[in-house]
Amino acid sequence: MNAVVKVGGKQYYVTEGSEIFVEKLSAEVGDTVSFDQVLMLDSKIGNPYLEGAVVTGEVVKNGKQRKIRIYKYKNKSRSNRRTQGHRQPYTKVKITKING
């Protein structure tokens, strides 16, 4: 089964067995999480969400992404490399079951 799920203000296309990186969730590694904001399930489209459709998954990892490395070139300047941005926390979830 295929589904489109809304988590943390973003939409993710998921299938059973796929792994997604979502915004930081308050769950520990090994916990089961369920997403009830299902926008689409196979060919059914919700208005805005499908009732009774639930996607469950298992938390695989909590972590932070790496900083973005940006190269800027300035003619005859000593500075050309800089690290910019922050490390966004994420939660890696493996989708185990799609009910609908």
N, C-alpha and C positions, 0 to 999 in steps of 0.2 A: 504494500500500500504506500501511497505517496501523500504527503500533506504539506501545507504551508502553515507555519505556526508563528504567532507574534509573541516575542519575548524581549522585554526591555526596550520597547519602542522600535524594534527592528523585526523584519520578517525573514524567516528561514525556511527553505525548501528541504524537507527531511524525508528519509525512507528508513525502514527498519534496519538497524545495524550501522547507520551513519553516525558520524561524530561531528558535533557543532561546537563552536566557540561562542558563548553568549556573555552578556554582561555579568558581572560578579553576582552570584546568588549566595544567600545565607544558608548553605548546605555543606556538609563535610563530605570528604571522599568516601564513596561507597553508599551514600544516601540515595534514595529514590525520589525523583522530582516528577511532577506532572504539570503539563501545560494544557489549560482548558481553552485558551484563546486560539482556536483552530479556524483559519480563514477558508481553507479549501481542503477537501479530502477526495482524492482521485478526481472524479468529474463533478462532485457536488461543491457548490459555492455558497458560502454563508452570507447572511445579510445582517450585520457585519460578521458574526461568528456562527459556526455550526453548533446547534444544541446537542448535547450528549456525546460530542466527540472529544476524546482525551488522548494526548500523546504523553507517554511515560518514558523516562530515561533514568540512567544511573550516572552520578557524578564521578568522573574519572580523575579530574585534576583541577586544582585551583592554583592560579599563578598570575604572573604579570608578563605582558609582552615586552619585547626589547625596545630600546629607544631608537628613534629614527635618526639615521646618519645622513646629513645634508652637506653637499659640497657646493660652495659658492666661490666663484672666481672673481677676483678684483685685480685689475691690471696693476702690476708693480706693487703689490701689497703682500705683507707677510702672512696674513690670515686667509686660509682657503678651506678649512675644515671646521665643522662645528656640529655638536650634538644638539638637537632641538626636540622639544616636545616632552612628554612625560610617559611613564610606563602605565598603560591602562590595565587594571586588573580584569581577569576573565575567569570563567568557569568552563571547563571542557565537559560536555555531556554526550554520552553514547545513548542513542535512541534504541529502546528495547521493544516497545510495543505501541501500536497505533490502533485505537479503538474508535469505531464510528458507526 
